[in-house]
Amino acid sequence: MSKKITAIKPSSIKGLLYNKKVMIPFSIFLAFVLWLVIVTQENPMRERTFSGLTLNVNLQNTFAAENNMNIVGDASSQKISVVVRGPSYVVSSLHPEDVTVYVSAASVNAPGQYKLDVAVTRSSTDYEVLSISPSTVKLDFDYFDTKEFVVKADAKGASATSGLIAESGIVSGIEGDVLKVTGPRSKLNQIASAVAVCDVNRVLSKTETFDAKIQLLDEDGKKISLENITLNAEDVKVKVPISKKKTVSVVADFTNLPNGFDKSTIKYTIDHAKVDVIGAPEIIEKTDKIILSAIDVSAISLTNKTFAVTPKLPEGVRLIDNFETFEVTINTNNYDEKVLTVTEIKTVGLDKALKSNQTSIKNVKICGPSAVIRKITADKITAKIDLSNKLEGQHTVDAVFSLKDYKNVWVVGTYTSTVTITKK
C-alpha cells in the first residue's frame, strides 16, 4: 500500500516564521554558519603576537639537576614574545598558556654562563610559530650549597648610663643560634662572617631588645649582597644587656665534716682571692662574695692540701676574667697527723629481730692542730654505721666518724667496717 504524502500548508510555514521560540535559535545558528563561512573563505589565515610570556627552564634528567646545580637568579623574570600564524578561528581561540616557551639545560655540564635557544611548545599543530623574541637567553648556572655561621651582634651606638656597662649584644630569632645560608657556591665562598645589625644610637639604663637585619661580610668587612641568597632566619633581634661590675671576695667551702666541726678553723689561701663579676645590676648589688664548690675535708692531709675547684655563680652573674677553676691551698703549718684504731662503733637502722657484730676499724688517720693531735686518743672517736635494710650475713659498710669535744680535727680518707648480722 502506498504511503499518503501530506503537503505542508503555506499557513503552517507562516506560523513557524512568526514563532519566536523557533526563529531566535534558528537565527543565531544561521549567523554562526555565515560567520564561519566568511572566516574560512574570506580571511582564512591570521597572525597573532603573544607578549610577556614567562620563560621555563627544563632541568629534568640533566647534569645540573643530578649534581645540585641551579640557575643563579630568576629565569622567570625574562619575558618572551612569540608570533604565531594559523586559521583565524584557531588563532583567535588561543590563550597565552597555550604557548609555552622554554629552554633546555641539557648542554649545561659545569658552572658558568650559557647561551641557550628558546623553544616553543604548541598546544596543537593547527598553527605555526613565525618568530620568537629573543630567540636566545643567557643564564648563569652554579652549584647551590648551604653554609652555617655563628651570628654576632652589632648594636650600633649603644651605650649605658654612668656606673653601668653596655655589653655585647645577644642575637635571637635564629634556630639553634646558627645561621644557615643557601646560595651559589661562588657567592658563598666570599662570605667570611655574619652579623645582626641594629641601630640603637642612644644611652640605655636597662636591658633592651631591638629589631635587627642580617648582613653577610667578606674578609675585608665589606657587605655581600643578599641577592640569590636564602637565609633560615627572618625576624632577628638583638638584646643589649645593661650590666654592672663589682669586685668581690672568693670563699672556699667544705663538705663531709665531722659532727660539730667548725670549718672556720680551716685556714687557706686562694690563687685569686678577689675577682671582678658582672651581671644584671639588681643581682650584682646583692652579691658580696663568690663561694667555691665544696672540698671534701676527708681528702685534706699534710701531703694533699691543694685543690682545684670551680666557682658557684649566682644565675645571671659571670666572672669578667672567665676563670674556670680556682686553686685552694690549705694551710697545714702547725698541723699533724695520727693513726688510731677505732673500737667504739655505733649501729643504726638494724631490724629489731637481728643483732650485729662488727670489727674495729684500724689505721684511721686523723689530722688537726699539732697540740690537739698529740693529746687525742682513740676513745675520743666514734664510728657510726648504717645497717638499714641489711639482712643476715656478712656486710661491708661505710663508717662515718665523729670526734668528741673537738671542732678542728677530721678523719683523713674513707673507711669501712665488716659486720656480721645474725638473728637474736
Long-range contacts (C-beta under 8 A, 24 or more apart in sequence): 36-89, 39-87, 39-88, 39-89, 40-87, 40-89, 43-88, 44-87, 44-88, 45-85, 45-86, 45-87, 45-88, 46-85, 46-86, 46-87, 46-88, 46-91, 46-92, 47-83, 47-84, 47-85, 47-91, 47-130, 48-83, 48-84, 48-85, 48-91, 48-92, 48-94, 49-81, 49-82, 49-83, 50-81, 50-82, 50-83, 50-84, 50-94, 50-96, 50-99, 51-79, 51-81, 52-79, 52-81, 52-96, 53-79, 53-80, 53-81, 53-82, 53-96, 53-99, 53-100, 53-101, 54-79, 54-80, 54-101, 55-79, 55-80, 55-101, 55-102, 55-103, 55-118, 55-137, 56-100, 56-101, 56-102, 56-103, 57-102, 57-103, 57-105, 57-139, 58-102, 58-103, 58-104, 58-105, 59-105, 62-104, 62-105, 62-106, 62-108, 63-108, 63-109, 64-105, 64-108, 64-141, 65-105, 67-143, 68-143, 68-144, 68-145, 69-108, 69-111, 69-141, 69-142, 69-143, 69-144, 70-141, 70-142, 70-144, 71-139, 71-140, 71-141, 72-139, 72-140, 72-141, 72-142, 72-184, 72-228, 73-139, 73-140, 73-227, 73-228, 75-137, 75-139, 78-137, 80-118, 80-132, 80-133, 80-134, 81-132, 81-133, 82-120, 82-129, 82-131, 82-132, 82-133, 83-129, 83-130, 83-131, 83-133, 84-122, 84-127, 84-128, 84-129, 84-130, 85-127, 85-128, 85-130, 86-126, 86-127, 86-128, 87-126, 87-127, 90-124, 90-126, 90-127, 91-127, 94-123, 94-127, 98-122, 98-123, 98-124, 99-123, 101-132, 103-137, 103-139, 105-141, 108-141, 111-141, 111-142, 111-143, 111-185, 111-186, 112-140, 112-141, 113-138, 113-139, 113-140, 113-141, 114-138, 114-139, 114-140, 114-141, 142-184, 142-185, 142-186, 142-187, 143-184, 143-185, 144-182, 144-183, 144-184, 144-185, 145-182, 145-183, 145-185, 145-188, 146-180, 146-181, 146-182, 147-180, 147-181, 147-188, 147-191, 148-178, 148-179, 148-180, 148-181, 149-178, 149-179, 149-181, 149-191, 149-193, 149-194, 150-177, 150-178, 150-179, 150-194, 151-177, 151-178, 151-179, 151-194, 151-195, 151-196, 151-214, 151-233, 151-236, 152-193, 152-194, 152-195, 152-196, 153-195, 153-196, 153-198, 153-212, 153-238, 154-195, 154-196, 154-197, 154-198, 154-215, 154-238, 155-198, 155-200, 155-210, 155-238, 155-240, 156-197, 156-198, 156-199, 156-200, 156-201, 157-199, 157-200, 157-201, 157-202, 158-200, 158-201, 158-202, 158-204, 158-240, 159-202, 159-203, 159-204, 160-203, 160-204, 160-205, 160-242, 161-203, 161-204, 161-205, 163-244, 164-205, 164-242, 164-243, 164-244, 164-281, 165-242, 165-243, 165-244, 165-245, 165-278, 166-204, 166-240, 166-241, 166-242, 167-240, 167-241, 167-242, 167-243, 167-278, 169-196, 169-198, 169-238, 169-239, 169-240, 169-241, 170-238, 170-239, 170-241, 171-196, 171-212, 171-236, 171-237, 171-238, 172-209, 172-236, 172-237, 172-238, 172-239, 173-233, 173-234, 173-235, 173-236, 173-237, 174-232, 174-233, 174-236, 175-232, 175-233, 179-214, 179-231, 179-232, 179-233, 180-231, 180-232, 181-216, 181-229, 181-230, 181-231, 182-229, 182-230, 182-231, 182-232, 183-228, 183-229, 183-230, 184-228, 187-224, 187-228, 187-229, 190-218, 190-224, 191-216, 191-217, 191-218, 191-224, 192-217, 192-218, 192-219, 193-217, 196-236, 196-237, 196-238, 198-237, 198-238, 200-240, 204-240, 204-242, 205-242, 206-242, 207-239, 207-240, 207-241, 207-242, 207-280, 208-239, 208-240, 208-242, 209-237, 209-238, 209-239, 209-240, 210-237, 210-238, 210-239, 210-240, 211-235, 211-236, 211-237, 212-236, 212-237, 212-238, 241-280, 242-281, 243-278, 243-279, 243-280, 243-281, 243-284, 244-278, 244-279, 244-280, 244-281, 244-284, 244-285, 245-276, 245-277, 245-278, 245-284, 245-320, 246-276, 246-277, 246-278, 246-284, 246-287, 247-274, 247-275, 247-276, 247-277, 248-274, 248-275, 248-277, 248-287, 248-288, 248-289, 248-290, 249-273, 249-274, 249-288, 249-289, 249-290, 250-274, 250-275, 250-289, 250-290, 250-292, 250-311, 250-326, 251-289, 251-290, 251-291, 251-292, 252-292, 252-295, 252-309, 252-328, 253-291, 253-292, 253-293, 253-294, 253-295, 254-294, 254-295, 254-296, 254-297, 255-294, 255-295, 255-296, 255-297, 256-296, 256-297, 256-298, 257-297, 257-410, 258-297, 258-401, 258-402, 258-403, 258-406, 258-409, 258-410, 258-411, 259-402, 260-402, 260-403, 260-406, 260-407, 261-297, 261-403, 261-407, 261-408, 261-409, 261-410, 262-407, 262-408, 263-297, 265-407, 265-408, 266-297, 266-300, 266-330, 266-408, 267-330, 267-331, 268-328, 268-329, 268-330, 268-331, 269-328, 269-329, 269-331, 270-326, 270-327, 270-328, 270-329, 271-326, 271-327, 272-321, 272-323, 272-326, 275-319, 275-320, 275-321, 275-323, 276-319, 276-320, 276-321, 277-313, 277-317, 277-318, 277-319, 277-320, 278-317, 278-318, 278-319, 278-320, 279-314, 279-316, 279-317, 279-318, 280-316, 280-317, 283-314, 283-315, 283-316, 283-317, 284-317, 286-314, 287-314, 287-317, 290-319, 292-326, 292-328, 295-328, 297-410, 298-410, 298-411, 298-412, 298-413, 298-414, 299-412, 299-413, 300-330, 300-332, 300-367, 300-410, 300-412, 301-337, 301-365, 301-367, 301-412, 302-332, 302-335, 302-336, 302-337, 302-367, 305-329, 305-330, 305-332, 306-330, 332-367, 334-369, 334-370, 335-367, 335-368, 335-369, 335-370, 335-373, 336-367, 336-368, 336-369, 336-370, 336-373, 336-374, 337-365, 337-366, 337-367, 337-373, 337-412, 338-365, 338-366, 338-373, 338-376, 339-363, 339-364, 339-365, 339-366, 340-364, 340-366, 340-376, 340-377, 340-378, 340-381, 341-378, 342-378, 342-381, 342-382, 342-383, 342-399, 342-401, 343-378, 344-378, 344-379, 344-381, 344-382, 344-383, 345-382, 345-383, 345-384, 345-385, 345-399, 345-417, 346-382, 346-383, 346-384, 346-385, 347-384, 347-385, 347-386, 347-387, 347-419, 348-384, 348-385, 348-386, 348-387, 348-388, 349-386, 349-387, 349-388, 349-389, 349-390, 350-387, 350-388, 350-390, 350-421, 353-423, 353-424, 354-390, 354-391, 354-392, 354-421, 354-422, 354-423, 354-424, 355-421, 355-422, 355-423, 355-424, 356-387, 356-419, 356-420, 356-421, 356-422, 357-419, 357-420, 357-422, 358-385, 358-397, 358-417, 358-418, 358-419, 358-420, 359-417, 359-418, 359-419, 360-417, 361-399, 361-415, 361-416, 361-417, 364-401, 364-411, 364-415, 365-411, 365-412, 365-413, 366-403, 366-409, 366-410, 366-411, 366-412, 367-409, 367-410, 367-411, 367-412, 368-406, 368-408, 368-409, 368-410, 369-408, 369-409, 372-406, 372-408, 372-409, 373-409, 376-403, 376-406, 376-409, 380-404, 380-405, 380-406, 381-411, 383-415, 383-417, 385-417, 385-419, 387-419, 387-421, 390-419, 390-421, 391-421, 392-421, 392-422, 392-423, 393-420, 393-421, 394-418, 394-419, 394-420, 394-421, 395-419, 395-420, 395-421
